[in-house]
């Protein structure tokens, strides 16, 4: 069974850190491209935006709001994708999703917003991150 099981998230104060992780099974982790996306709470239409991505060749991308604060990483031995988030602020409050293109041919970066889980083929279940002042 193809799965991307998500861990982490929760509630923190502004300025604090969180680490999100996703553990893969049922597909070739090392051949995949990955993305982290987020959906704002209460968002209508279930729209997501890209937070960060990492291709199988190691190329990474960070959305402007994530640069300098978030770090994406992979551990092929553990089939795990992670997102370290530092210096969180209230604008980071959202549901965060990990996703994979298991064929490693699609660019995880999408301009603007798109319907969550309607891009790439493997998605985590999502985890809520709440940042309070």
C-alpha positions in Angstrom: 0.0 0.0 0.0 1.3 3.4 -0.9 1.4 5.7 2.1 2.9 8.9 3.2 2.4 9.1 7.0 2.7 12.5 8.5 4.0 13.4 12.0 4.5 16.5 13.9 2.6 19.8 14.0 0.7 21.2 16.9 0.4 24.5 18.7 3.3 26.8 19.4 4.0 30.4 20.4 5.3 32.9 17.8 9.1 32.6 17.5 9.1 28.9 18.3 10.0 25.9 16.1 8.3 22.8 14.8 9.4 19.8 12.8 7.1 18.0 10.4 8.0 14.6 9.0 6.5 12.1 6.6 7.5 8.5 6.4 6.9 6.8 3.0 6.0 3.2 2.2 4.9 1.5 -0.9 6.9 3.6 -3.4 10.5 4.3 -4.4 11.4 7.1 -2.0 14.9 7.8 -3.5 13.4 8.2 -7.0 10.7 10.7 -5.9 10.4 14.4 -6.0 8.8 16.0 -2.9 6.9 19.0 -1.8 5.5 20.6 1.3 2.3 22.5 0.9 -0.1 24.3 3.2 -3.8 25.2 3.3 -4.9 28.1 5.4 -7.5 27.2 8.0 -11.0 28.1 6.9 -9.8 28.4 3.3 -12.6 27.9 0.9 -12.2 25.7 -2.0 -9.5 23.6 -0.4 -6.6 25.5 -2.0 -3.0 24.8 -1.2 0.2 26.8 -1.8 3.8 25.4 -2.0 6.0 25.9 1.0 9.1 24.0 -0.1 10.2 21.3 -2.4 13.1 18.9 -3.0 13.8 17.0 -6.2 15.6 13.7 -6.3 18.7 15.4 -7.6 18.8 17.5 -4.4 17.5 20.7 -5.9 15.5 22.6 -3.3 13.0 25.4 -3.5 11.6 27.7 -0.8 8.6 30.0 -1.0 9.6 33.6 -0.2 7.9 33.4 3.2 9.9 30.2 4.0 13.4 31.3 3.0 15.8 31.6 5.9 13.3 30.0 8.3 12.3 26.6 7.0 14.6 23.7 5.9 13.5 20.7 3.9 15.4 17.5 4.1 15.2 13.8 3.2 16.6 10.7 4.8 16.6 7.9 2.2 17.6 5.3 4.7 14.5 6.0 6.7 12.3 7.0 3.7 11.5 10.2 5.6 10.9 13.7 4.4 11.1 16.5 6.9 10.4 20.2 7.2 12.1 22.1 10.0 10.3 25.3 10.7 11.9 28.0 12.8 10.8 31.5 13.8 7.1 30.6 13.3 4.6 33.5 13.2 0.8 33.7 13.1 0.8 33.8 9.3 2.2 30.2 9.3 -1.0 28.9 10.9 -2.3 26.3 8.4 -2.7 22.7 7.6 0.5 21.4 6.2 0.8 18.5 3.7 3.7 16.5 2.4 3.4 15.1 -1.1 5.5 13.0 -3.5 5.8 12.5 -7.2 6.8 8.9 -7.0 8.0 8.8 -10.7 10.3 11.7 -10.1 9.4 13.6 -13.2 7.1 16.4 -12.0 8.2 19.7 -10.6 6.7 20.0 -7.2 6.7 23.8 -7.4 3.3 25.3 -8.5 2.7 29.0 -9.1 -0.1 30.4 -7.0 -2.6 28.1 -5.4 -4.1 24.8 -6.5 -6.6 22.3 -5.2 -5.0 20.4 -2.4 -4.1 16.7 -3.2 -4.8 17.4 -6.9 -1.2 17.6 -7.8 1.5 14.9 -7.4 0.4 11.3 -6.7 1.1 10.6 -3.0 -0.1 12.9 -0.2 0.2 12.8 3.6 -2.9 13.2 5.7 -2.1 16.7 6.7 -1.3 18.2 10.1 -2.5 21.4 11.7 0.1 24.0 12.8 -1.2 26.7 15.0 0.9 29.7 15.9 -0.3 32.1 18.6 1.1 35.5 19.5 
